[in-house]
Amino acid sequence: MLPSVDTIDELDALVSDEAVLRPAVLDLCDRLGLVGLAVRRFDEGSLPVYAIGGDLVLKLYPRFDTTRSLREARVLEHLWGRLPLPTPRLLATDEYAGGWRFVLMSRLPGLSLAEAWPRLEAADRDRIVTESAETLAALHAMDFKALTDVVGPSDWGSFLSHRRSRALAHHRANAVPEPWLSRIPGFLDSVPLPASTELALLHTEFMRDHLTVDLRGGRRLTGLFDFEPAMIGDPAYDFVSVGLFLTRGDPRRFRRFYQAYGRAPYDPDQLLAYTLLHVYSDFPLCLHELPTPPEPRLDTLAETWFGTEG
């Protein structure tokens, strides 16, 4: 019932077409025995994701995203019950039709932390920073060997070299303004990234949007989700999304995160280099949403976003 989708542009067009998607989702629910449950589309996300009843989430992946579908299913299965925060429980995964695949998982309780953040008191926010850091530390400490057939890259150094070779083209295509754009190659050349490091299972988008919180009672985190972009690599890579989209340039809260995680702060220049090399790097969005220094200097920007002094 779903049309074949072969490109990102085709997927983007389909994701907004509920007249095509909803009948297919209802058909898939019937096949899964989920008859009579309310079906509600989540607004956010690059893939079609639906709440099924009050306790389930159904996520659809086109043929060209088969790898991400298999990755998310395996990582969910691997993590279930093993982190300080709950993660969704994998309930079913398979091919649906026309090359589309699905993952059916349990739904985490509460609101996304991004939605809940403005309603939280300062003490609640600090406690949540601590809880999230403890969870990321536990994720990074896990044995990932059972996942290496579906989670990559197989060689972290080669991955970084490839990202470096494409960095300027990536940011030019994302319309990074001058003078920032022309300063990116020199900055990347000036920042030595570790040739070898102790690798870890990475979330890669560890941010408020992917954490859930219960606003009742203790106002504590209730879960961590969205593992389709998981990778195996340098743990510092995960601190990019922490600094940008969890602590959001707040040096005191970033320092608190490091303390709860249990390590000394990374060099801010290293984290900005990883920001520029990140698979999902959207530098213009960061420049728009986060504080920026008065002069367009990347070394100063690194300290603004990823510093812990102040």
C-alpha positions, 0 to 999 in steps of 0.5 A, a space after each residue: 500500500 505504500 509507494 516505493 521511495 528511493 530518495 530523501 526528497 521522495 521520502 520528505 514528500 511522502 512523510 507529509 502525505 497522511 492520505 497515503 500513509 494512514 491507510 497503510 499504517 491501519 493495514 499494518 496494525 490489522 496484520 499485527 493484531 492491533 485492531 481497534 486501537 487509536 492511531 496518532 501520528 507524531 509531528 516530529 521526525 524524518 520518518 513516519 512514526 505513530 502512537 498506537 493506543 497508549 503504549 505502543 510506537 510504530 516506526 516505518 522505514 523506506 527501502 533505502 533505510 533498511 540498514 537503519 531499521 535493522 540497526 534500531 531493532 538490534 540496538 533496542 533489543 541489546 539495551 532493553 533493561 540495561 541502562 539507568 533510564 528505560 529504553 523502548 522495548 522491541 516488540 516486532 520488526 519485519 518487512 511490510 511491503 514494497 521494501 518498507 520495514 517497520 519497528 514496533 516498540 513500547 512507548 515511553 511515558 511522559 513528555 519529551 524533555 524539549 517540550 517539558 524544559 520550559 516548565 521545569 524549575 532550575 533544580 529539576 533541570 540540574 537533576 535531569 542533567 545529572 540523570 542524563 549524564 549517568 545514562 550516557 556514561 552507562 551506554 558508553 561503558 556497555 560491551 558493543 561487540 554483539 552489534 558490530 555487524 549492524 552498527 558501524 563504522 567499521 573503522 573510526 579513523 576512516 570515517 573521520 577522514 571521509 567526513 573531513 573530505 566532504 566537510 566543506 561541500 556539506 556545509 556549503 550545501 547547508 548554506 553556512 554563511 560567510 565568513 564562517 564557511 571559509 574558516 571551516 577547513 583551516 579550523 579542522 586542520 588545526 584541531 588534532 582528533 585522536 588517531 585511536 581511542 577507546 570506542 563506545 556505543 554512541 547514541 549520536 543525538 543525545 538531546 532533549 528531544 530524545 529524552 522523556 520526563 514525567 512532570 508529575 511527582 519527582 519530575 524525573 527522566 523516564 526514558 531515552 529513545 531514537 537509536 536508528 542513528 547509533 554508531 560505534 566511535 569516540 565517546 566525545 562524538 556524543 558530547 556534541 549533541 549534549 553541549 548543543 541540544 541538552 545543556 545548550 551552551 550553558 557552561 555550568 550545566 555542561 560542567 555538571 554533566 561531565 561531573 556526573 558522567 565521571 570524566 574531565 571536560 573534552 577540549 572545546 575545539 575537539 567538540 566543535 570539530 566533531 560538530 562540523 564533521 557530524 553526520 547530521 551537522 546543521 551549523 546554520 541551525 546552531 548559529 541561529 539557536 545558540 549564543 554566538 561570540 561577537 566576532 566570527 571566530 571558530 575557536 571562540 565559538 567552540 568555547 561559547 558552545 562547549 566551554 565549562 568555565 563561567 
